[in-house]
Amino acid sequence: MIGLASRTPRGPRIEPSRLSRRDLLSEAVSGMLQRPARSALTALGTVLGVGTFVAVLGLTATTSSQIDDRFSLLSATEVSVRDVGAQQDEFAGVSFPEDAERRIERLHGVEHAGLYWEVEGAASGGVSGSPVAGGTTEQVKVYAASPGMLDAAGASVAEGRLYDDFLAGSDTPVALLGEGLATRLGITTTATRPAVFIDGQAFTVVGILSAVRRKPELLLNVVVPPRTADRVWGAPKRGGTQMLIETRPGAARQIAHEAPVALDPAHPSYLKATPPPDPRSLRSSVTSDLSRLFLLLAAICLVIGAVGIANTTLVAVLERTGEIGLRRALGAGARHIMAQFLAESGALGVLGGLIGTSLGTVLVVVVSAWREWTPVVDPATVAAAPLVGLATGLLAGLYPAWRASRIQPAEALRR
């Protein structure tokens, strides 16, 4: 009997339920198309996040390229020389000779050079546009700068002109004002030969500065010729005088090496020349800082988009409890339900990633055209952006999909 019973044929074997990739994709697309408005709003978060991701990376690369160009034009052609003789020798005098500018301009590769310093104690009572007490008074600084220094700084005027060697050498009380300071003092034109009063001394305004490529502090204060500053306030203190040198591209480091010897062959150590920093390290530092900042902003946008997808998917799970119960009753396993909702959230992420990539790239091109820049977009960023959208959608849908897979068929069908 035992032998016969062992030969008794068993019932038909029940195959486990399966969900093919094709069916999974079909179900995901069907779930999206059943609620197009909700799907569009859900994907909007990913569109914004991925679009911001592409846009900020593209604008970072474009801006870094512009920073490189400006650095090459300005910082790479600037050398500053400072008098440090008083720090090394108690009895050292001023290390800049009378013909300091001519000595430097004779060096090969120099475009412009000039001396300047901040006048100590000047304008302690403020600068006013009227000698009468009670008028508008501004608390600013006074800088003494030679015509060569203004040329090296790349100064330009909105009204009037820069003082030249004749005015600077004739001890004429003239001054240059920054555009903002001139407006506050009520001076809008130089045609009427306006004057400003510094410590009771009248200075004719010959020009209103509109921009300087170097030394932007000149725009906020008053600039006078060195000989005029010597007569009114006395010679500068030891160590306070500096020289600004504009060089041709590629000559800055050589000029920084030669300048102290040309100015004071007997004591070149009394002068410290500062060459521009290494452009490669500076570019790398600036680009790295910008990339970190904008990547953080992009990550925040992606997190916001992921939260939006998670909330919407979780609400969809609660609304589709009956559908989930019916699928479970017909043989769908928990893993099938989880895969279905993950596929839907992933599809929304990919769709949002594709749209966001397109919008981000268009934004970079539009901003670059508006600013007259050359747009720079890394192909790797464009290729990776849809994958970022997919990852965002999958991570956002992970918890709602797990919640859906835990719903029991009997409980779902009772609702």
C-alpha positions in Angstrom: 0.0 0.0 0.0 2.9 2.3 0.8 4.4 1.5 -2.6 1.1 2.1 -4.4 0.5 5.4 -2.5 3.9 6.6 -3.5 3.1 6.2 -7.1 -0.1 8.1 -6.8 0.1 11.0 -9.3 0.1 14.5 -7.8 -2.1 17.4 -8.9 -1.0 19.9 -11.6 2.0 22.1 -10.5 1.0 25.8 -10.1 3.5 28.1 -11.7 4.4 31.3 -9.7 3.1 34.5 -11.0 5.6 36.5 -13.1 5.7 40.1 -14.3 7.7 40.5 -17.5 9.7 43.7 -18.3 7.4 44.5 -21.1 4.3 44.2 -18.9 6.0 46.2 -16.2 6.8 49.0 -18.6 3.2 48.9 -20.0 1.7 49.1 -16.6 3.9 52.1 -15.6 3.0 54.0 -18.8 -0.7 53.1 -18.3 -0.6 54.3 -14.7 0.9 57.6 -15.8 -1.6 58.2 -18.7 -4.6 57.4 -16.5 -3.9 60.6 -14.5 -2.1 62.9 -16.9 -2.5 66.1 -14.9 -1.2 64.5 -11.7 1.7 62.9 -13.6 2.6 66.2 -15.1 2.6 67.9 -11.7 4.6 65.0 -10.2 7.2 65.2 -13.0 7.4 69.0 -12.6 9.5 68.6 -9.5 12.1 66.5 -11.3 11.9 68.9 -14.3 12.9 71.8 -12.1 15.5 69.9 -10.2 17.3 68.4 -13.3 16.8 71.6 -15.2 18.5 73.5 -12.4 21.2 70.9 -12.2 22.1 71.3 -15.9 21.7 75.0 -15.9 23.9 75.7 -12.9 26.6 73.4 -14.1 26.5 74.9 -17.6 26.5 78.5 -16.2 29.3 77.6 -13.8 31.4 76.4 -16.7 30.5 79.4 -18.8 31.2 81.9 -16.0 34.5 80.1 -15.2 35.5 80.6 -18.8 34.8 84.3 -18.5 36.7 84.5 -15.2 39.7 83.0 -17.0 39.6 85.6 -19.7 39.3 88.5 -17.3 42.1 87.1 -15.1 44.3 86.9 -18.2 43.6 90.5 -19.1 43.9 92.1 -15.7 45.4 90.1 -12.9 48.0 88.4 -15.0 49.4 91.8 -16.2 49.5 93.5 -12.8 52.5 94.0 -10.5 52.5 96.0 -7.3 55.7 97.3 -5.6 55.6 98.3 -1.9 58.2 100.2 0.2 59.3 97.9 3.0 62.6 99.7 3.8 61.3 101.1 7.1 60.6 97.5 8.3 64.2 96.4 7.6 66.3 99.5 8.5 65.2 102.1 11.1 67.2 104.8 9.3 66.1 103.9 5.7 64.4 106.7 3.8 61.8 106.5 1.1 63.0 103.9 -1.3 61.2 105.2 -4.4 63.5 107.7 -6.3 62.2 110.9 -8.0 62.4 109.3 -11.4 60.9 105.9 -10.2 58.2 105.9 -13.0 60.7 106.5 -15.8 63.0 103.8 -14.5 60.2 101.2 -14.5 58.8 102.3 -17.9 62.2 101.7 -19.5 61.9 98.0 -18.6 60.8 95.8 -21.5 57.2 94.6 -21.1 55.9 97.6 -19.0 52.9 99.4 -20.3 52.2 101.9 -17.5 53.5 102.5 -14.0 52.8 105.1 -11.3 53.0 105.8 -7.5 50.1 106.2 -5.1 49.4 106.3 -1.4 46.6 106.9 1.0 47.0 110.4 2.5 47.0 110.0 6.3 44.9 112.6 8.2 43.3 114.1 5.1 39.6 114.8 5.0 39.2 114.3 8.7 36.5 116.9 8.7 34.9 115.3 5.6 34.6 116.4 1.9 32.0 118.9 0.9 30.9 120.6 -2.2 30.4 124.0 -0.5 32.6 126.1 1.8 29.6 127.1 3.8 29.0 125.1 7.0 25.9 122.9 7.0 26.2 121.7 3.4 26.5 118.1 2.3 29.6 116.5 3.8 30.9 113.0 3.0 33.4 111.0 5.1 35.8 109.6 2.5 39.5 109.0 2.0 42.0 110.9 -0.1 44.4 109.1 -2.4 47.5 110.7 -4.0 48.0 109.1 -7.4 50.3 110.0 -10.3 49.0 110.1 -13.9 50.9 106.9 -14.6 49.1 105.1 -11.8 45.7 106.2 -13.2 46.8 104.8 -16.6 47.9 101.6 -15.0 44.6 101.3 -13.1 42.7 101.7 -16.3 40.7 104.7 -15.1 38.0 106.2 -17.3 35.9 109.3 -16.7 32.2 110.0 -17.2 32.8 113.8 -17.2 35.9 115.9 -17.7 39.3 114.3 -18.0 42.1 112.8 -16.0 44.8 115.2 -14.8 48.0 114.9 -16.9 51.7 115.3 -16.2 51.4 119.1 -16.5 48.7 119.5 -13.9 50.3 117.0 -11.6 53.7 118.7 -11.9 52.5 122.2 -11.5 51.2 121.7 -8.0 47.7 122.7 -9.2 44.9 121.9 -6.6 42.8 119.6 -8.8 41.0 116.4 -7.9 39.1 113.5 -9.3 35.9 112.2 -7.8 34.2 108.8 -8.0 30.9 109.0 -9.8 28.9 108.0 -6.7 30.6 110.5 -4.5 30.2 113.3 -7.1 26.4 112.6 -7.3 26.1 112.7 -3.5 27.9 116.1 -3.5 25.6 117.4 -6.2 28.3 117.6 -8.9 27.1 116.2 -12.2 29.3 118.1 -14.7 32.8 119.6 -14.9 31.8 122.2 -17.5 31.2 124.8 -14.7 34.6 124.0 -13.0 33.1 122.8 -9.7 35.2 122.6 -6.6 35.2 120.4 -3.5 36.6 121.4 -0.2 38.9 119.1 1.8 40.0 120.4 5.2 39.0 123.9 4.0 41.2 123.7 0.9 39.5 124.1 -2.4 40.2 121.6 -5.2 38.9 122.0 -8.7 37.2 118.9 -10.0 38.7 118.1 -13.4 37.1 114.7 -13.9 34.4 112.3 -12.5 35.6 108.7 -12.6 33.2 106.2 -14.0 35.2 103.0 -13.8 38.7 101.6 -13.0 39.9 98.1 -14.0 42.2 98.0 -11.0 42.1 99.5 -7.5 38.3 100.0 -7.3 38.7 101.9 -4.0 39.5 105.0 -6.1 35.9 105.1 -7.2 34.7 105.7 -3.7 37.1 108.4 -2.7 39.0 111.5 -3.8 42.1 111.3 -5.9 44.7 114.2 -6.1 48.1 114.6 -7.6 51.1 113.6 -5.5 52.8 117.0 -5.4 49.5 118.7 -4.3 49.2 116.1 -1.5 52.8 116.8 -0.4 52.1 120.5 -0.2 48.8 120.3 1.6 49.3 117.4 3.9 53.0 116.7 3.8 55.1 113.7 2.5 53.7 110.2 3.0 54.8 108.2 5.9 57.6 105.7 5.4 56.3 102.4 4.0 53.0 104.0 2.8 54.0 104.5 -0.8 53.2 101.9 -3.4 53.7 101.5 -7.2 51.2 99.9 -9.6 52.7 98.5 -12.8 50.7 97.3 -15.8 52.7 94.9 -18.0 52.2 93.1 -21.2 50.8 89.5 -21.1 53.5 87.1 -19.9 56.0 89.7 -18.6 54.6 90.2 -15.1 56.9 87.8 -13.3 60.0 89.0 -15.0 59.1 92.7 -14.2 58.4 91.7 -10.6 62.0 90.3 -10.5 63.6 93.4 -12.2 61.6 96.2 -10.6 63.3 96.4 -7.1 66.8 96.4 -8.7 65.8 99.1 -11.2 64.3 101.3 -8.5 67.1 101.0 -5.9 70.2 99.1 -7.1 71.9 99.6 -3.7 69.1 98.3 -1.6 66.7 96.2 -3.7 65.5 94.4 -0.6 63.8 97.7 0.6 61.2 97.1 -2.1 58.9 94.2 -2.3 57.4 93.4 -5.7 54.3 91.2 -5.8 53.7 89.3 -9.0 50.3 87.9 -10.0 49.4 84.5 -8.6 49.7 81.4 -10.7 46.7 81.5 -13.1 46.3 77.8 -13.2 45.9 77.5 -9.4 43.6 80.5 -9.3 41.4 79.2 -12.1 41.2 75.8 -10.4 40.3 77.4 -7.1 37.6 79.7 -8.5 36.1 77.0 -10.6 36.1 74.5 -7.7 34.4 77.1 -5.4 31.7 77.9 -8.0 31.1 74.3 -8.7 30.6 73.4 -5.1 28.2 76.2 -4.5 26.0 75.6 -7.5 26.1 71.8 -7.0 24.7 72.4 -3.6 21.9 74.5 -5.0 21.2 71.9 -7.6 21.1 69.1 -5.0 18.6 71.2 -2.9 16.4 71.5 -6.0 16.6 67.8 -6.6 15.6 67.0 -3.0 12.6 69.3 -3.4 11.6 67.4 -6.6 12.1 64.1 -4.9 9.9 65.1 -2.0 7.2 66.1 -4.5 7.3 62.8 -6.3 7.3 60.9 -3.0 4.2 62.8 -1.7 2.3 62.4 -4.9 3.2 58.7 -5.2 2.1 58.0 -1.6 -1.2 59.7 -2.2 -1.6 57.6 -5.4 -1.0 54.4 -3.4 -3.7 55.3 -0.9 -6.2 56.1 -3.7 -5.4 52.8 -5.6 -5.8 50.5 -2.6 -8.6 48.7 -4.3 -6.6 48.2 -7.5 -3.7 46.9 -5.5 -6.0 44.4 -3.6 -7.4 43.1 -6.9 -4.0 42.6 -8.3 -2.9 40.7 -5.2 -6.1 38.6 -5.3 -5.3 37.7 -9.0 -1.8 36.4 -8.0 0.4 39.4 -8.1 3.1 39.2 -5.4 4.4 41.9 -3.1 7.5 42.3 -5.3 5.3 42.8 -8.4 3.4 45.6 -6.7 6.6 47.2 -5.5 8.2 46.9 -9.0 5.1 48.5 -10.6 5.1 51.6 -8.4 8.9 51.9 -8.7 8.6 51.7 -12.4 6.0 54.5 -12.4 8.1 56.8 -10.3 11.2 55.9 -12.3 9.4 56.7 -15.5 8.3 60.0 -14.2 11.8 60.7 -13.1 13.2 59.9 -16.6 10.6 62.0 -18.3 11.3 64.9 -15.9 15.0 64.4 -16.4 14.7 64.6 -20.2 12.5 67.7 -20.2 14.7 69.3 -17.5 17.9 68.6 -19.4 16.4 70.3 -22.5 15.2 73.3 -20.6 18.5 73.7 -18.7 20.5 73.6 -21.9 18.3 76.2 -23.5 18.6 78.4 -20.4 22.4 78.2 -20.6 22.4 79.2 -24.3 19.9 82.0 -23.8 21.8 83.5 -20.8 25.1 83.2 -22.7 23.6 85.0 -25.8 22.2 87.7 -23.6 25.6 88.3 -21.9 27.5 87.8 -25.2 29.4 84.8 -23.7 30.4 81.6 -25.3 28.1 78.8 -23.8 30.0 75.9 -22.3 28.0 72.7 -21.6 29.8 69.5 -20.7 28.4 66.6 -22.8 28.8 64.3 -19.7 26.4 66.6 -17.8 23.8 66.3 -20.5 24.2 62.6 -20.7 24.0 62.1 -16.9 21.1 64.4 -16.2 18.3 61.9 -17.3 20.0 59.3 -15.2 19.9 61.7 -12.3 16.2 62.1 -12.9 15.8 58.3 -12.9 17.7 58.0 -9.7 15.6 60.7 -8.1 12.4 59.1 -9.2 13.4 55.6 -7.9 14.6 57.0 -4.5 11.4 59.1 -4.2 9.2 56.1 -5.0 10.9 53.6 -2.8 8.9 54.2 0.4 5.5 54.5 -1.4 6.2 51.3 -3.3 7.1 49.5 -0.1 3.9 50.7 1.5 1.9 49.5 -1.5 3.6 46.0 -1.3 2.6 45.7 2.3 -1.1 46.1 1.7 -2.9 42.7 2.2 -5.5 41.6 -0.4 -8.4 41.0 2.0 -7.9 44.3 3.7 -7.7 46.2 0.4 -10.8 44.6 -1.0 -12.9 45.5 2.1 -12.3 49.2 1.5 
